[in-house]
Amino acid sequence: MQRNEANWDRILRLGLGIGLLLLVFVGPQTLWGLVGLVPLLTGATGYCPLYQLVGRGTCSPANN
């Protein structure tokens, strides 16, 4: 797995993932908040399978 996310993309995904996971514990307390695991995991690893599938990414080639 080659990194295909830029640092700003990773930070955004981590924030989104944490925000969605909070929905499990506060607010509407719905299990839909578990969807936050996807951006949380992709942000933590720096690899997005969807970017790989479409052949794109936000990481510059020098940072791979």
N, C-alpha and C positions, 0 to 999 in steps of 0.2 A: 504494500500500500504506500503510494507516494503522496506526500502532502499536496493538497490542491486548494487550500483555503488560506487567504491572507490573514494577518493578525487582526485586522479590524473585523473581518468576517467571523473569526473565531470568537472574539469578544461579544459580538452581537448575538451569535448563536448561544453562547453560554448564558447571557442575560435573558434571552428569550426562553431557554430551557428551564432556568430557575424560576422565572415568572410563571410559566405554565405549570410547573410542579407545585407551586404554591397553591394553585387552585384545588389541589387534593386536600390541603390542610386548612385553608382559610377561604373566605368568600363562599362560592356556591358548593364547595366540597364535592366536586364531581370527579369521577375517574377519568374524564376526558383530559384532565391535567397530566395524566401519564404520557400523553403525546409529547410532553416536554422532554422525555428521555431521548428522543431522536435528536433534536438540536443540541442537547447537552452532550451526548456522546460524540456527535460529529464535531462539535466545537472543541471538545477535550482532545480528540485524536488528530484534528487538523485534516481529516479526510472525509469527503462527501461522496458516497457512491453515485448519487445523481449527477454530480459534476463529471464523474468518470464516464458515466453512461452517455452523456451528451457531448463529451470531449471538450469541456470548458472548465474553467476554474478561476478563482480570484487571486491566486498566488502567482507572483511573477516567476518566470522560468529560473531565475538566479537563486530563488529561495527553495526550490524543490529538494 
